[in-house]
Amino acid sequence: MIVFTALRLEVLESPKSRQAKMLSPGVKERIGVVFEVVKTSFHWGFIPTLLYLGFRKGSEPGMPPLSIANLLW
């Protein structure tokens, strides 16, 4: 954030940027690895999770029963 006081320009750091500077390179690397694992598991697990929830609920009344064959057709 930039603050003008008495014709002087000061740049104030936000608390988040101060905390980011305090993290060691090892901690930053671990956070990056955790972020990549979460991102990959979300990418690979989102559609199967939706399919599981849909099959668990079952079809609505008057609709054909759910099966893997219906999913492929």
C-alpha positions in Angstrom: 0.0 0.0 0.0 1.3 3.5 -0.8 0.8 6.3 1.7 1.5 9.9 1.1 2.4 11.7 4.3 3.8 15.3 4.4 5.0 15.2 0.8 6.8 12.0 1.5 6.1 8.7 -0.3 6.2 5.6 1.9 5.5 2.0 0.8 3.9 0.0 3.6 4.2 -3.8 3.5 1.1 -5.9 4.0 1.2 -8.5 6.8 1.0 -11.2 4.2 4.1 -10.1 2.4 6.0 -9.9 5.8 5.0 -13.5 6.6 6.1 -14.7 3.1 9.5 -13.2 3.6 9.9 -15.0 7.0 9.3 -18.4 5.5 12.5 -20.4 4.8 13.1 -21.8 1.3 12.5 -25.3 2.6 9.0 -24.4 4.0 8.2 -22.7 0.7 9.2 -25.8 -1.2 7.0 -28.0 1.1 4.0 -25.7 0.6 4.5 -25.9 -3.2 4.6 -29.7 -3.1 1.5 -29.8 -1.0 -0.2 -27.4 -3.4 0.7 -29.6 -6.4 -0.6 -32.8 -4.7 -3.9 -31.1 -3.8 -4.2 -29.7 -7.4 -3.4 -33.1 -9.0 -5.8 -35.0 -6.7 -8.6 -32.5 -7.4 -8.0 -32.8 -11.2 -8.1 -36.6 -11.1 -10.8 -37.0 -8.5 -13.5 -34.5 -9.3 -15.3 -36.4 -12.1 -15.1 -39.8 -10.3 -16.5 -38.2 -7.2 -19.4 -36.7 -9.1 -20.1 -40.0 -10.8 -20.0 -41.8 -7.4 -22.4 -39.3 -5.8 -24.8 -39.7 -8.8 -24.8 -43.4 -8.7 -25.2 -43.4 -4.9 -28.3 -41.3 -5.2 -29.8 -43.4 -7.9 -32.1 -42.4 -10.7 -35.2 -40.3 -10.3 -38.7 -42.0 -10.5 -39.7 -42.7 -14.0 -36.2 -42.8 -15.4 -34.2 -45.9 -16.3 -31.9 -47.3 -13.7 -28.3 -46.1 -13.6 -25.6 -48.4 -14.8 -22.1 -48.2 -16.3 -23.6 -49.1 -19.7 -25.9 -46.1 -19.5 -22.9 -43.9 -18.7 -21.1 -45.0 -21.9 -24.2 -44.7 -24.1 
